[in-house]
Amino acid sequence: MVVQKFGGTSVADPAAIGRLIEIVRAARTRDGRGPAVVVSAMSGVTDLLLAIASAAGSASGTKDAISRIEQLRERHLATARDLVAPADHSALTVDINATLDQLISVVQALAVLREVSPRTLDVIAAIGELLSSRIVAAALNEAGIPAEWVDARRAIVTNGDHTRAAPLTVETARALRATVVPALDAKRVPVLGGFVGATVDGHTTTLGRGGSDYSGALVGAGIGAREIQIWTDVDGMLTADPRVISHPRLVPRLSFAEAAELAYFGAKVLHPSTILPAVERDIPVRILNSLRPEGSGTLITAEPSLDGTPLTGLASKRHVIVVDITSTRMLMAYGFLRRVFEVFERFSTAVDVVTTSEVSVSVTVDDPKAIPAITEALSEFAEVATEREMALLCAVGDRLRDEPEIAARVVGVLEEVPLKMISQAASRRNITVVLRENDLAHAMQRLHEEFFA
């Protein structure tokens, strides 16, 4: 039995949902039990919901917010009309209208409060997945595939860290056994929205952007699936960003560790957290293209591939900021690094890459919001300089651990590119360089020619 998670482009319109139905039907033919289906919001819907929340928080934005809600209403109702026969359409229409009427009530309340709290933002952002999952469940039933809508707020239990909630493992496993497993036992396809959960006391939460993949993995781990499938609009994990490299290669197989490195350093196909529940239960993850379901995709397993390639893939991040922290007063002083990283923790800013010397520390961050405050706090005990318009380029491969000459080749290929920082993590599965954003495309092209031509 498998879990199939479908992204926003795979539920974008009636045609996309029609393809989803046939993918589910094929899985059901191979395995009479399941699959369990997790869906994202229809493409573009979450961005529109966040825009609604932003407009609703201002004094003059109520009218605009309600207008956007009506756009959502028409899109979802039109999709439902195309997929569900009139005789069965009324109940779905009632659900869609009730959900969006509640959203209008929230917007009207925010017009008075003029403030959108994280808890309220979660209530608004969750609506896309709640609507799409209802539509998919109804469409499967209409197509002759017994399905059951499962409210994700009853299946995924999280802490109260709104907008980026963390699942509670034991409670979520218990909730999945109570909601998803009975549907499977009754030979029905459970359908739930990704990205969405709720606290123990029932307050709606979200897992953060990209969290629908995480939901799929949580469901897979919680019900003991033999495979977790991530259906998207690309053939699988690629050797490089296709927006930079015109003809990247498909990576047929890679390890959990390699996939996590690629995802963390910018590969958009997979959300980094997706790997964690799968790793814990040793459940393979397969990335597939809903536009070309006959493809084999990319298989991610505990064991690395033995195909002989020196590297598995390249990943990159743009819009990176380098922060250089220097203090001769702190030379060999106890607690200097602690003070530095306490500042980043205080302002909830994650650090990607770190290099150090005796008197200086350089770090990279990709969230600019708190940089002025961080710079001011660090300046109390060090000299601080920031450099914007930088990028990370990361080469990933399990063979880097045992063959140091591969890392030497990576750096050697980039000899004509000015590099700000070079870092290799303790796992030695990646080597990361920091360079000017303007040099990123050329550097990636050179590495791809060297290792994947």
C-alpha positions as CSV (number, residue, x, y, z in Angstrom):
1,M,0.0,0.0,0.0
2,V,1.4,3.4,-1.0
3,V,0.8,7.0,-0.1
4,Q,0.4,9.3,-3.1
5,K,1.0,13.0,-2.5
6,F,-0.1,15.3,-5.3
7,G,1.3,18.9,-5.6
8,G,-0.5,22.0,-6.6
9,T,0.1,21.6,-10.4
10,S,-1.3,18.0,-10.1
11,V,-4.7,19.4,-8.8
12,A,-4.6,22.7,-10.7
13,D,-7.7,22.2,-12.8
14,P,-10.2,19.5,-13.9
15,A,-7.8,18.1,-16.4
16,A,-5.1,17.7,-13.8
17,I,-7.5,16.1,-11.3
18,G,-8.6,13.8,-14.1
19,R,-5.0,12.6,-14.5
20,L,-4.8,12.2,-10.7
21,I,-7.9,9.9,-10.8
22,E,-6.2,7.6,-13.4
23,I,-3.0,7.5,-11.4
24,V,-5.0,6.5,-8.3
25,R,-7.0,3.9,-10.3
26,A,-3.7,2.3,-11.5
27,A,-2.3,2.1,-8.0
28,R,-5.6,0.6,-6.8
29,T,-5.4,-2.1,-9.5
30,R,-1.9,-3.1,-8.4
31,D,-2.8,-3.0,-4.7
32,G,-6.4,-3.5,-3.6
33,R,-5.9,-1.6,-0.3
34,G,-5.4,2.1,-0.7
35,P,-3.7,4.2,-1.8
36,A,-3.9,7.0,0.7
37,V,-4.0,10.4,-1.1
38,V,-2.6,13.7,0.2
39,V,-3.1,16.8,-1.9
40,S,-1.8,20.4,-2.0
41,A,-4.0,23.4,-2.6
42,M,-4.7,24.1,-6.3
43,S,-1.7,25.9,-7.8
44,G,-1.7,29.6,-6.9
45,V,-4.3,29.3,-4.2
46,T,-2.1,29.5,-1.1
47,D,-0.4,32.7,-2.5
48,L,-3.9,34.2,-3.0
49,L,-4.9,33.3,0.5
50,L,-1.8,34.9,1.9
51,A,-2.7,38.0,-0.1
52,I,-6.2,37.9,1.3
53,A,-4.7,37.8,4.8
54,S,-2.4,40.7,4.1
55,A,-5.3,42.8,2.7
56,A,-7.6,41.9,5.5
57,G,-5.1,43.2,8.0
58,S,-5.3,46.8,6.7
59,A,-8.0,49.4,7.2
60,S,-8.9,49.7,3.5
61,G,-8.3,46.1,2.4
62,T,-11.6,44.4,3.2
63,K,-13.2,45.0,-0.1
64,D,-10.2,43.7,-2.0
65,A,-9.9,40.6,0.3
66,I,-13.6,39.7,-0.3
67,S,-13.2,40.2,-4.0
68,R,-10.3,37.7,-4.0
69,I,-12.4,35.2,-2.0
70,E,-15.1,35.4,-4.7
71,Q,-12.4,34.5,-7.2
72,L,-11.5,31.5,-5.2
73,R,-15.2,30.5,-4.9
74,E,-15.7,30.6,-8.6
75,R,-12.6,28.6,-9.4
76,H,-13.4,25.9,-6.9
77,L,-17.1,25.7,-7.8
78,A,-16.3,25.6,-11.5
79,T,-13.8,22.7,-10.9
80,A,-16.4,20.9,-8.9
81,R,-19.0,21.3,-11.6
82,D,-16.7,19.8,-14.2
83,L,-15.8,16.8,-12.1
84,V,-19.0,15.8,-10.2
85,A,-22.4,15.1,-11.7
86,P,-25.3,17.5,-10.8
87,A,-27.0,14.8,-8.7
88,D,-24.0,14.6,-6.4
89,H,-22.8,18.2,-6.8
90,S,-25.0,19.9,-4.2
91,A,-23.3,18.5,-1.0
92,L,-19.9,19.5,-2.4
93,T,-21.2,23.0,-3.3
94,V,-22.5,23.5,0.2
95,D,-19.1,22.5,1.7
96,I,-17.2,24.9,-0.6
97,N,-19.6,27.8,0.0
98,A,-19.6,27.2,3.8
99,T,-15.8,27.2,3.9
100,L,-15.5,30.4,2.0
101,D,-18.3,32.1,3.8
102,Q,-16.4,31.4,7.0
103,L,-13.3,33.0,5.4
104,I,-15.4,36.1,4.7
105,S,-16.4,36.2,8.4
106,V,-12.7,36.0,9.4
107,V,-11.8,38.8,7.0
108,Q,-14.6,41.0,8.4
109,A,-13.4,40.4,11.9
110,L,-9.9,41.3,10.9
111,A,-11.2,44.6,9.5
112,V,-12.0,45.6,13.0
113,L,-8.8,44.1,14.7
114,R,-6.5,45.4,11.9
115,E,-4.0,42.7,12.8
116,V,-3.4,39.2,11.5
117,S,-2.1,36.9,14.2
118,P,-0.1,33.7,13.3
119,R,-3.1,31.7,14.6
120,T,-5.5,33.5,12.2
121,L,-3.0,33.3,9.4
122,D,-3.0,29.5,9.7
123,V,-6.8,29.4,9.6
124,I,-6.7,31.4,6.4
125,A,-3.8,29.5,4.7
126,A,-5.2,26.1,5.5
127,I,-8.3,26.7,3.4
128,G,-6.7,25.8,0.0
129,E,-5.9,22.2,1.1
130,L,-9.3,21.8,2.8
131,L,-11.1,22.7,-0.4
132,S,-8.9,20.8,-2.9
133,S,-9.1,17.6,-0.8
134,R,-12.9,17.8,-0.7
135,I,-13.0,18.2,-4.4
136,V,-10.6,15.3,-5.1
137,A,-12.5,13.0,-2.8
138,A,-15.8,13.8,-4.5
139,A,-14.2,13.4,-8.0
140,L,-12.8,10.0,-7.1
141,N,-16.2,8.8,-6.0
142,E,-17.7,10.2,-9.2
143,A,-15.2,8.2,-11.2
144,G,-16.1,5.0,-9.4
145,I,-13.3,4.8,-6.9
146,P,-14.6,4.6,-3.4
147,A,-13.0,7.5,-1.5
148,E,-13.5,9.3,1.9
149,W,-12.5,12.8,2.8
150,V,-10.4,13.0,5.9
151,D,-10.1,16.3,7.7
152,A,-6.3,16.8,8.1
153,R,-7.0,18.7,11.3
154,R,-8.0,15.5,12.8
155,A,-5.2,13.4,11.4
156,I,-2.0,15.5,11.9
157,V,-1.4,16.7,15.4
158,T,1.1,19.5,16.0
159,N,2.5,21.8,18.6
160,G,1.3,25.4,18.7
161,D,4.1,27.0,16.7
162,H,1.7,28.6,14.2
163,T,2.7,29.0,10.5
164,R,5.6,26.5,11.0
165,A,4.2,23.9,13.4
166,A,6.0,20.7,14.3
167,P,4.1,17.4,14.3
168,L,3.8,15.5,17.5
169,T,4.8,12.0,16.5
170,V,3.0,9.8,19.0
171,E,-0.3,11.8,18.8
172,T,-0.2,12.0,15.0
173,A,0.3,8.2,14.7
174,R,-2.7,7.7,17.0
175,A,-4.8,10.2,15.0
176,L,-3.9,8.5,11.7
177,R,-4.9,5.1,13.1
178,A,-8.3,6.6,14.1
179,T,-9.0,8.5,10.8
180,V,-7.0,7.1,7.8
181,V,-6.6,3.4,8.7
182,P,-10.4,2.7,9.0
183,A,-11.0,4.1,5.5
184,L,-8.3,1.8,4.2
185,D,-9.7,-1.1,6.0
186,A,-13.0,-0.4,4.4
187,K,-11.4,-0.5,0.9
188,R,-11.8,3.3,0.5
189,V,-9.2,5.8,-0.6
190,P,-8.7,8.3,2.2
191,V,-8.1,11.9,0.9
192,L,-6.7,14.6,3.0
193,G,-5.1,18.0,2.5
194,G,-1.4,18.4,3.1
195,F,0.3,21.3,4.9
196,V,-2.5,21.4,7.5
197,G,-2.8,20.1,11.0
198,A,-4.2,21.1,14.4
199,T,-3.0,21.4,18.0
200,V,-4.1,18.9,20.7
201,D,-6.9,21.3,21.6
202,G,-8.0,21.7,18.0
203,H,-6.5,25.0,16.8
204,T,-5.7,24.9,13.1
205,T,-2.0,24.9,12.2
206,T,0.2,24.7,9.1
207,L,3.6,23.0,8.6
208,G,5.1,25.9,6.6
209,R,5.5,26.4,2.9
210,G,6.2,23.1,1.1
211,G,4.7,21.3,4.1
212,S,2.4,19.2,1.9
213,D,5.3,16.9,1.1
214,Y,5.9,16.6,4.9
215,S,2.3,15.6,5.4
216,G,2.6,12.9,2.8
217,A,5.6,11.4,4.6
218,L,3.9,11.7,8.0
219,V,0.9,9.8,6.7
220,G,3.2,7.2,5.1
221,A,5.1,6.7,8.3
222,G,2.0,6.7,10.5
223,I,0.2,3.9,8.5
224,G,3.3,1.9,7.6
225,A,3.2,2.4,3.8
226,R,5.6,0.5,1.6
227,E,6.3,3.6,-0.5
228,I,5.7,7.3,-0.4
229,Q,5.1,8.8,-3.9
230,I,5.5,12.6,-4.5
231,W,3.6,13.5,-7.7
232,T,4.7,16.8,-9.2
233,D,5.3,18.4,-12.7
234,V,8.8,17.2,-13.3
235,D,10.2,13.7,-14.0
236,G,12.1,13.5,-10.7
237,M,15.2,14.8,-9.0
238,L,17.5,16.4,-11.6
239,T,21.3,16.8,-11.7
240,A,20.8,20.6,-11.7
241,D,18.3,23.4,-11.8
242,P,16.7,23.3,-15.3
243,R,16.3,27.1,-15.1
244,V,20.1,27.3,-15.2
245,I,21.2,24.1,-17.0
246,S,19.2,23.6,-20.2
247,H,19.5,19.8,-20.3
248,P,20.0,18.4,-16.8
249,R,19.9,14.6,-16.3
250,L,17.4,12.6,-14.3
251,V,18.8,11.1,-11.1
252,P,17.3,7.6,-11.1
253,R,18.2,6.8,-7.5
254,L,19.9,8.5,-4.6
255,S,20.1,8.1,-0.8
256,F,18.0,9.8,1.8
257,A,21.1,11.7,3.0
258,E,21.9,13.0,-0.6
259,A,18.2,14.0,-1.1
260,A,18.2,15.9,2.2
261,E,21.3,17.8,1.2
262,L,20.0,18.7,-2.3
263,A,16.6,19.7,-0.9
264,Y,18.1,21.9,1.9
265,F,20.4,23.7,-0.5
266,G,17.7,24.6,-3.0
267,A,16.5,21.6,-5.0
268,K,12.8,22.6,-5.3
269,V,11.4,19.2,-6.1
270,L,11.4,18.0,-2.5
271,H,10.7,19.7,0.8
272,P,13.7,19.0,3.1
273,S,11.5,17.8,6.0
274,T,9.9,15.2,3.8
275,I,12.9,13.0,4.3
276,L,12.7,12.7,8.1
277,P,9.6,10.5,8.7
278,A,10.7,8.3,5.7
279,V,14.2,7.9,7.1
280,E,12.9,6.9,10.5
281,R,10.7,4.2,9.1
282,D,13.0,3.3,6.2
283,I,10.2,3.9,3.7
284,P,11.3,4.6,0.1
285,V,10.3,7.9,-1.5
286,R,9.6,8.1,-5.2
287,I,9.3,11.4,-7.1
288,L,7.1,11.1,-10.2
289,N,5.6,13.3,-12.9
290,S,1.8,13.4,-13.0
291,L,2.0,14.7,-16.6
292,R,4.0,11.6,-17.6
293,P,2.9,8.9,-15.2
294,E,4.6,6.1,-17.2
295,G,8.1,7.5,-16.2
296,S,10.2,5.7,-13.5
297,G,10.9,8.9,-11.6
298,T,13.6,9.1,-8.9
299,L,13.7,6.6,-6.1
300,I,15.1,7.7,-2.7
301,T,16.2,4.9,-0.4
302,A,18.5,4.4,2.7
303,E,21.3,3.0,0.6
304,P,23.3,5.2,-1.9
305,S,23.2,4.5,-5.6
306,L,26.0,2.3,-7.1
307,D,25.9,3.8,-10.6
308,G,29.5,5.0,-10.4
309,T,28.9,8.8,-10.9
310,P,31.2,10.9,-8.7
311,L,28.4,13.4,-7.8
312,T,24.7,12.9,-7.5
313,G,23.6,16.4,-8.3
314,L,24.0,20.2,-7.9
315,A,21.8,22.6,-6.0
316,S,21.8,26.3,-5.5
317,K,20.3,29.2,-3.5
318,R,20.1,32.8,-4.7
319,H,19.5,36.0,-2.8
320,V,22.0,34.9,-0.1
321,I,23.5,37.4,2.4
322,V,27.0,36.9,3.7
323,V,27.6,38.3,7.2
324,D,31.3,38.7,8.2
325,I,31.9,39.1,12.0
326,T,35.4,40.1,13.1
327,S,36.8,40.9,16.6
328,T,40.4,41.0,17.5
329,R,39.3,41.6,21.1
330,M,37.8,38.2,21.1
331,L,40.9,36.4,19.9
332,M,40.9,33.0,21.6
333,A,38.2,34.3,23.9
334,Y,35.8,31.8,25.5
335,G,32.2,32.2,24.4
336,F,32.7,34.2,21.2
337,L,30.9,31.7,18.9
338,R,28.2,31.3,21.5
339,R,27.5,35.1,21.6
340,V,27.5,35.2,17.7
341,F,24.9,32.4,17.3
342,E,22.8,33.6,20.2
343,V,22.1,36.7,18.1
344,F,20.9,34.7,15.2
345,E,18.8,32.6,17.5
346,R,17.3,35.7,19.1
347,F,16.1,37.0,15.8
348,S,14.9,33.5,14.6
349,T,17.2,33.5,11.6
350,A,18.7,30.3,10.3
351,V,22.3,30.0,9.1
352,D,23.2,27.9,6.1
353,V,27.0,27.9,5.8
354,V,29.7,28.8,8.4
355,T,33.4,29.4,8.1
356,T,35.7,30.5,11.0
357,S,39.2,31.7,11.7
358,E,40.8,32.7,15.0
359,V,39.3,36.2,14.9
360,S,36.4,36.1,12.5
361,V,33.3,34.2,11.6
362,S,31.5,34.3,8.2
363,V,27.9,33.0,7.8
364,T,25.3,33.0,5.1
365,V,21.6,33.5,5.6
366,D,18.8,33.7,3.1
367,D,16.2,35.6,5.1
368,P,16.9,39.4,5.0
369,K,14.2,40.5,7.4
370,A,16.2,40.6,10.5
371,I,19.6,41.5,9.0
372,P,19.6,45.2,10.3
373,A,18.7,44.1,13.8
374,I,21.3,41.3,13.7
375,T,24.0,43.6,12.5
376,E,23.2,46.1,15.3
377,A,23.3,43.4,18.0
378,L,26.6,41.9,16.7
379,S,28.2,45.3,16.5
380,E,28.1,45.5,20.3
381,F,31.1,43.2,20.4
382,A,32.5,42.9,16.9
383,E,32.9,44.5,13.5
384,V,30.2,43.5,11.1
385,A,30.0,43.6,7.3
386,T,27.3,42.3,5.1
387,E,27.5,41.3,1.4
388,R,24.3,40.9,-0.6
389,E,23.5,39.5,-4.0
390,M,25.4,36.3,-3.2
391,A,24.6,32.7,-3.9
392,L,25.3,29.2,-2.7
393,L,26.3,26.4,-5.0
394,C,26.4,22.9,-3.5
395,A,27.8,19.7,-5.1
396,V,26.3,16.6,-3.5
397,G,27.3,12.9,-3.6
398,D,27.9,10.1,-1.1
399,R,31.3,9.3,-2.8
400,L,32.7,12.6,-1.5
401,R,33.1,10.9,1.9
402,D,35.6,8.4,0.7
403,E,37.2,10.1,-2.4
404,P,38.7,13.5,-1.5
405,E,39.9,14.0,-5.1
406,I,36.3,14.6,-6.1
407,A,36.2,17.7,-3.8
408,A,39.5,18.8,-5.3
409,R,38.0,18.5,-8.8
410,V,35.0,20.6,-7.8
411,V,37.2,23.5,-6.5
412,G,39.6,23.1,-9.5
413,V,36.8,23.4,-12.0
414,L,35.9,26.8,-10.4
415,E,39.4,28.2,-10.4
416,E,38.5,31.2,-12.5
417,V,35.4,32.0,-10.4
418,P,35.9,34.3,-7.4
419,L,34.8,32.3,-4.4
420,K,33.8,34.0,-1.1
421,M,33.6,30.8,1.1
422,I,34.2,27.1,0.7
423,S,32.7,24.7,3.2
424,Q,32.4,20.9,3.6
425,A,30.1,19.5,6.3
426,A,31.2,16.8,8.7
427,S,29.1,14.2,6.8
428,R,31.3,15.1,3.7
429,R,28.4,14.4,1.4
430,N,28.6,17.9,0.0
431,I,31.0,20.7,-0.8
432,T,29.5,24.2,-0.8
433,V,30.9,27.4,-2.3
434,V,29.6,30.9,-1.8
435,L,30.0,33.2,-4.8
436,R,28.5,36.3,-6.4
437,E,25.0,35.7,-7.7
438,N,26.1,36.9,-11.1
439,D,28.7,34.1,-11.3
440,L,26.2,31.3,-10.3
441,A,25.0,30.3,-13.8
442,H,28.6,30.0,-15.2
443,A,29.8,28.1,-12.2
444,M,27.0,25.6,-12.3
445,Q,27.5,25.2,-16.0
446,R,31.2,24.4,-15.5
447,L,30.5,21.8,-12.8
448,H,27.7,20.2,-14.8
449,E,29.9,19.8,-17.8
450,E,32.7,18.3,-15.7
451,F,30.6,15.8,-13.9
452,F,27.4,15.1,-15.9
453,A,28.2,15.8,-19.6
